[in-house]
Amino acid sequence: MRKTLGKDMQDHPVFWATWAVLLLSALFLVVPELDRWTSRLFYSAQDGFWLKNHYVPLRLRALGLFLPRAAILVVTGLLVARLFWPALQKLFALPTLLYLAATALLGPGLLVNGLLKANWGRARPVQTDLFGGAWPYSEVWVITDHCQGNCSFVSGEASMAFWLMGLVLVLPLGWRKGGALILAALGVLVSLNRIAFGGHYLSDVLLAWALTGWVMVALFQLMSKAGWFGPAAEELEQHWTAAGRRIARHLATLWQRRPLRSRTQPLAPDKKAEPKNAADN
């Protein structure tokens, strides 16, 4: 039974990822108390969400913000480097780098931050009347005007923490299992930390994971069907290298023309000394 289910998940990953989003959504619509109960674990009437004032959770928050941004910069830098140094292909496959860049843009970037957080208007726990704020609790997928921007539904940091799991694809095969465990543990801690700070509900975190996972699974399947991880990979590498050579030639041409233009610019005429007036003597 387990082998059959596992094979079916491998053969139809988007189907199962879609079901994960639907089931989680249904769970929190039917049992919204899960959100409130989880947030109450980190809240006291006297101190509010007290963990947000402690050193370790604060450092964890900073780490959760820094690592995904640094990873995106590194991936972008490697894509640019691959244009001019094709030998890096042995270390960093171009399809993998493109996949990581695209999933970061489409998942945490456009879907989570660009669409959901900007438009759904769900107030954060700390902003609701359950935890000392002014706004009522709103359920998942319910559009409200309780928040004007960067709202609670869904968690951007949890989305980026889940995306970090994709970095195992750039690790050597022998390191991937250990790397996946470390990144998964980090993702859980960073995401739960947002609940502990009163920044998100449990549903914000779990649906951020599920939606980001859906984007990653769907794009991986599309790229696989296009052959980017197989037969078409070498052709893609060649096109990328050719594009790098064209850019390099264009930059070289611009650099060579720069001093020529400066030499051909007309020189300003020398000012002749004006005769002194007798009155100045």
LOLUM-9464 format. One record per residue (C-alpha): residue in one letter; x negated, y negated, z negated. Coordinates in Angstrom, 3 decimals. Layout:
% LOLUM-9464
[A; [X; Y; Z]] ...
% end
This chain:
% LOLUM-9464
[M; [0.000; 0.000; 0.000]] [R; [-2.785; -2.442; -0.933]] [K; [-4.740; -1.611; 2.227]] [T; [-1.630; -2.112; 4.353]] [L; [-0.863; -5.462; 2.714]] [G; [-4.469; -6.594; 3.016]] [K; [-4.579; -5.695; 6.700]] [D; [-1.296; -7.473; 7.327]] [M; [-2.648; -10.600; 5.640]] [Q; [-5.725; -10.473; 7.850]] [D; [-3.619; -9.991; 10.983]] [H; [-1.048; -12.700; 10.118]] [P; [-2.820; -15.220; 7.855]] [V; [-0.673; -18.232; 8.813]] [F; [2.494; -16.279; 8.042]] [W; [1.289; -15.447; 4.540]] [A; [-0.085; -18.951; 3.956]] [T; [3.312; -20.368; 4.905]] [W; [5.021; -18.004; 2.468]] [A; [2.648; -19.143; -0.276]] [V; [3.729; -22.772; 0.239]] [L; [7.422; -21.840; 0.349]] [L; [7.315; -19.593; -2.728]] [L; [5.416; -22.133; -4.814]] [S; [7.829; -24.864; -3.761]] [A; [10.812; -22.685; -4.658]] [L; [9.265; -21.781; -8.009]] [F; [8.893; -25.391; -9.128]] [L; [12.285; -26.405; -7.752]] [V; [13.970; -23.605; -9.688]] [V; [11.816; -23.882; -12.825]] [P; [10.657; -27.526; -13.069]] [E; [10.036; -26.987; -16.770]] [L; [6.729; -25.347; -15.778]] [D; [5.409; -28.785; -14.852]] [R; [6.499; -30.429; -18.066]] [W; [5.343; -27.537; -20.277]] [T; [1.854; -27.467; -18.722]] [S; [1.338; -31.214; -19.096]] [R; [2.511; -31.127; -22.730]] [L; [-0.405; -28.817; -23.542]] [F; [-2.759; -31.773; -23.074]] [Y; [-0.591; -34.527; -24.552]] [S; [0.019; -35.820; -28.043]] [A; [2.358; -38.622; -29.048]] [Q; [-0.427; -40.327; -30.975]] [D; [-3.355; -40.060; -28.540]] [G; [-1.620; -39.510; -25.208]] [F; [-3.643; -37.379; -22.791]] [W; [-6.530; -37.221; -25.197]] [L; [-9.046; -35.258; -23.084]] [K; [-9.526; -38.181; -20.689]] [N; [-11.516; -39.963; -23.398]] [H; [-14.035; -37.132; -23.900]] [Y; [-17.455; -37.020; -22.282]] [V; [-17.363; -33.555; -20.679]] [P; [-13.980; -33.986; -18.932]] [L; [-15.074; -37.418; -17.722]] [R; [-18.278; -35.982; -16.272]] [L; [-16.283; -33.173; -14.675]] [R; [-14.000; -35.749; -13.067]] [A; [-17.015; -37.604; -11.690]] [L; [-18.448; -34.343; -10.350]] [G; [-15.135; -33.478; -8.716]] [L; [-15.158; -36.815; -6.923]] [F; [-18.812; -36.726; -5.923]] [L; [-19.279; -33.176; -4.603]] [P; [-16.633; -33.178; -1.832]] [R; [-17.745; -36.591; -0.600]] [A; [-21.361; -35.518; -0.589]] [A; [-20.445; -32.290; 1.202]] [I; [-18.565; -34.181; 3.919]] [L; [-21.529; -36.517; 4.415]] [V; [-23.884; -33.542; 4.687]] [V; [-21.622; -31.755; 7.192]] [T; [-21.334; -34.940; 9.267]] [G; [-25.097; -35.441; 9.102]] [L; [-25.703; -31.872; 10.239]] [L; [-23.330; -32.325; 13.178]] [V; [-25.284; -35.404; 14.270]] [A; [-28.595; -33.605; 13.700]] [R; [-27.402; -30.684; 15.832]] [L; [-27.054; -33.087; 18.758]] [F; [-30.782; -33.794; 18.776]] [W; [-32.303; -30.675; 17.189]] [P; [-30.743; -27.566; 18.766]] [A; [-33.148; -25.369; 16.788]] [L; [-30.922; -25.944; 13.737]] [Q; [-28.497; -23.504; 15.344]] [K; [-30.333; -20.699; 13.549]] [L; [-29.392; -22.204; 10.183]] [F; [-26.088; -23.985; 10.829]] [A; [-23.719; -22.703; 13.508]] [L; [-21.939; -25.521; 15.331]] [P; [-18.441; -23.931; 15.203]] [T; [-18.708; -23.614; 11.417]] [L; [-19.707; -27.263; 11.004]] [L; [-16.895; -28.410; 13.303]] [Y; [-14.437; -26.245; 11.385]] [L; [-15.459; -27.751; 8.039]] [A; [-15.287; -31.304; 9.373]] [A; [-11.899; -30.755; 11.023]] [T; [-10.308; -29.082; 8.005]] [A; [-11.508; -31.881; 5.703]] [L; [-9.990; -34.450; 8.056]] [L; [-6.683; -32.650; 8.656]] [G; [-6.090; -31.165; 5.185]] [P; [-7.229; -33.452; 2.349]] [G; [-7.517; -36.394; 4.717]] [L; [-4.375; -36.656; 6.836]] [L; [-1.888; -34.231; 5.269]] [V; [-2.572; -34.772; 1.563]] [N; [-3.762; -38.380; 1.296]] [G; [-2.444; -39.841; 4.532]] [L; [1.050; -38.329; 4.476]] [L; [2.127; -36.907; 1.122]] [K; [0.401; -39.084; -1.485]] [A; [1.102; -42.257; 0.487]] [N; [4.810; -41.654; 1.099]] [W; [6.409; -39.270; -1.397]] [G; [6.397; -41.702; -4.333]] [R; [6.190; -39.159; -7.146]] [A; [5.049; -40.829; -10.369]] [R; [2.102; -39.318; -12.167]] [P; [2.813; -37.628; -15.524]] [V; [1.255; -40.512; -17.462]] [Q; [3.631; -42.886; -15.641]] [T; [6.804; -40.966; -16.569]] [D; [9.037; -41.424; -19.594]] [L; [8.094; -37.894; -20.689]] [F; [4.600; -39.094; -21.553]] [G; [4.922; -42.748; -22.509]] [G; [5.578; -44.240; -19.080]] [A; [8.613; -45.861; -17.505]] [W; [9.587; -43.601; -14.591]] [P; [11.629; -40.364; -14.673]] [Y; [10.229; -36.985; -13.704]] [S; [10.856; -36.127; -10.047]] [E; [10.752; -32.650; -8.575]] [V; [8.473; -31.424; -5.820]] [W; [9.256; -32.551; -2.255]] [V; [11.734; -35.189; -3.525]] [I; [10.914; -38.578; -1.997]] [T; [11.282; -41.435; -4.489]] [D; [10.146; -45.035; -4.937]] [H; [8.648; -44.509; -8.390]] [C; [5.106; -44.971; -7.055]] [Q; [3.940; -47.294; -4.290]] [G; [0.677; -45.628; -3.279]] [N; [-1.851; -42.914; -4.187]] [C; [0.916; -41.040; -5.957]] [S; [1.081; -37.718; -7.773]] [F; [2.375; -35.401; -5.035]] [V; [0.051; -33.689; -4.235]] [S; [-3.397; -33.757; -5.846]] [G; [-6.108; -35.084; -3.568]] [E; [-8.922; -33.905; -5.824]] [A; [-7.444; -30.413; -6.083]] [S; [-7.160; -30.370; -2.291]] [M; [-10.816; -31.322; -1.872]] [A; [-11.843; -28.804; -4.529]] [F; [-10.097; -26.072; -2.546]] [W; [-11.725; -27.275; 0.682]] [L; [-15.139; -26.838; -0.935]] [M; [-14.502; -23.071; -0.799]] [G; [-15.119; -23.320; 2.935]] [L; [-18.773; -24.137; 2.280]] [V; [-19.437; -20.437; 1.716]] [L; [-19.444; -20.154; 5.519]] [V; [-22.761; -22.018; 5.725]] [L; [-24.409; -19.854; 3.053]] [P; [-26.506; -16.788; 3.895]] [L; [-24.433; -13.598; 3.831]] [G; [-26.085; -12.353; 0.651]] [W; [-25.166; -15.544; -1.208]] [R; [-21.548; -15.834; -0.136]] [K; [-19.918; -13.712; -2.832]] [G; [-21.710; -15.528; -5.646]] [G; [-21.182; -18.878; -3.956]] [A; [-17.462; -18.212; -3.590]] [L; [-17.141; -17.392; -7.293]] [I; [-18.984; -20.557; -8.319]] [L; [-16.964; -22.787; -5.993]] [A; [-13.702; -21.153; -7.058]] [A; [-14.501; -21.673; -10.748]] [L; [-15.471; -25.282; -10.070]] [G; [-12.269; -25.853; -8.102]] [V; [-10.116; -24.495; -10.926]] [L; [-11.865; -26.619; -13.550]] [V; [-11.717; -29.815; -11.479]] [S; [-8.038; -29.254; -10.699]] [L; [-6.976; -28.409; -14.246]] [N; [-8.903; -31.462; -15.410]] [R; [-6.490; -33.621; -13.423]] [I; [-3.582; -32.108; -15.341]] [A; [-5.419; -32.682; -18.620]] [F; [-5.866; -36.367; -17.717]] [G; [-2.154; -36.819; -17.013]] [G; [-2.949; -37.550; -13.388]] [H; [-1.040; -34.614; -11.897]] [Y; [1.478; -31.914; -12.638]] [L; [0.738; -28.223; -12.194]] [S; [2.879; -28.224; -9.043]] [D; [0.732; -31.020; -7.556]] [V; [-2.362; -28.886; -8.004]] [L; [-1.000; -25.532; -6.814]] [L; [0.735; -27.002; -3.778]] [A; [-2.420; -28.967; -2.911]] [W; [-4.287; -25.655; -2.882]] [A; [-1.593; -23.945; -0.826]] [L; [-1.240; -26.731; 1.748]] [T; [-4.991; -27.112; 2.169]] [G; [-5.306; -23.355; 2.469]] [W; [-2.596; -23.364; 5.130]] [V; [-4.501; -25.949; 7.189]] [M; [-7.765; -24.021; 6.831]] [V; [-6.179; -20.695; 7.770]] [A; [-4.263; -22.149; 10.715]] [L; [-7.295; -23.935; 12.162]] [F; [-9.521; -20.893; 11.670]] [Q; [-7.027; -18.782; 13.588]] [L; [-6.777; -21.332; 16.398]] [M; [-10.547; -21.577; 16.727]] [S; [-10.898; -17.799; 16.594]] [K; [-8.331; -17.329; 19.369]] [A; [-10.197; -19.919; 21.441]] [G; [-13.353; -17.848; 20.985]] [W; [-15.267; -20.520; 19.100]] [F; [-16.501; -17.984; 16.580]] [G; [-17.218; -15.455; 19.310]] [P; [-17.802; -15.531; 23.085]] [A; [-17.230; -19.275; 23.520]] [A; [-19.644; -20.245; 20.752]] [E; [-22.725; -20.268; 22.989]] [E; [-20.995; -22.412; 25.609]] [L; [-19.929; -24.830; 22.893]] [E; [-23.515; -25.010; 21.654]] [Q; [-24.735; -25.797; 25.164]] [H; [-22.184; -28.588; 25.641]] [W; [-23.123; -30.083; 22.267]] [T; [-26.844; -29.958; 23.105]] [A; [-26.201; -31.506; 26.542]] [A; [-24.215; -34.300; 24.914]] [G; [-27.115; -34.921; 22.543]] [R; [-29.547; -35.197; 25.440]] [R; [-27.308; -37.694; 27.231]] [I; [-27.038; -39.796; 24.076]] [A; [-30.792; -39.636; 23.568]] [R; [-31.447; -40.770; 27.163]] [H; [-28.957; -43.604; 26.809]] [L; [-30.538; -44.767; 23.551]] [A; [-33.999; -44.565; 25.110]] [T; [-32.839; -46.659; 28.056]] [L; [-31.388; -49.294; 25.767]] [W; [-34.596; -49.392; 23.765]] [Q; [-36.733; -49.836; 26.891]] [R; [-34.572; -52.636; 28.211]] [R; [-34.652; -54.628; 25.015]] [P; [-38.194; -56.105; 25.327]] [L; [-37.735; -56.750; 29.064]] [R; [-34.721; -58.923; 28.395]] [S; [-36.584; -60.941; 25.807]] [R; [-39.409; -61.582; 28.268]] [T; [-37.107; -62.718; 31.047]] [Q; [-35.238; -65.216; 28.906]] [P; [-36.101; -68.814; 29.951]] [L; [-38.315; -70.627; 27.538]] [A; [-37.044; -73.799; 25.983]] [P; [-38.741; -76.873; 27.533]] [D; [-41.368; -78.528; 25.410]] [K; [-40.342; -81.780; 23.932]] [K; [-42.567; -84.624; 25.112]] [A; [-43.880; -86.963; 22.514]] [E; [-41.861; -90.102; 22.518]] [P; [-43.826; -93.362; 22.709]] [K; [-43.982; -95.125; 19.449]] [N; [-42.097; -98.333; 19.119]] [A; [-44.151; -101.368; 18.301]] [A; [-41.888; -102.019; 15.396]] [D; [-43.031; -98.736; 13.815]] [N; [-46.685; -99.784; 13.688]] 
% end
